Amino acid sequence: MSTGIADNEFLMRCACFSSDHYAWLIHEPDDSRGNNLKGVDDDWYLSVSLAHFGFWKRVRKALRYIFSPLSLKYGMTAEIVLRTEDIDKLAEFICMRRLPAELEKAGAAVRRG
């Protein structure tokens, strides 16, 4: 199940429910090789935004970025390119952490049932 604009994007929102705190996980498949079954050369991007700036502060930052980009120490967003190995480790990490909780829920349901 994907939440986003396209099937290759996943939108994650912060637990604090702020509309300014979100992250995109974007998958760009490598179509140059034709049939890419393993996805070895796919690109993965993680774009995080923690910005909480008002309208005028955003305008000032945009003007500073246009006229003096080196004067900004920190941006409003950050983006990193993830390696395929990191994606595999991330998936394994999530499965390892979620599996015990799911097994516990299933065991509790069986004991009650």
WOQUISUL-V645663 format. One record per pair of residues at least 12 apart in sequence whose C-alpha atoms are under 6 Angstrom apart, sorted by the first residue. I is the first residue (numbers start at 1). J is the second residue. Records with the same first field share a line. If there is no record, write none. Layout:
BEGIN
I = J  J
END
This chain:
BEGIN
8 = 26  27
9 = 25  26
10 = 24  25
11 = 23  24
20 = 50  51  52
21 = 49  50
22 = 49
23 = 47  48
24 = 46  47
25 = 45  46
26 = 44  45
27 = 43  44
28 = 42  43
29 = 42
30 = 42
44 = 81  82
45 = 80  81  82
46 = 79  80
47 = 78  79
48 = 77  78
49 = 77
51 = 76
END
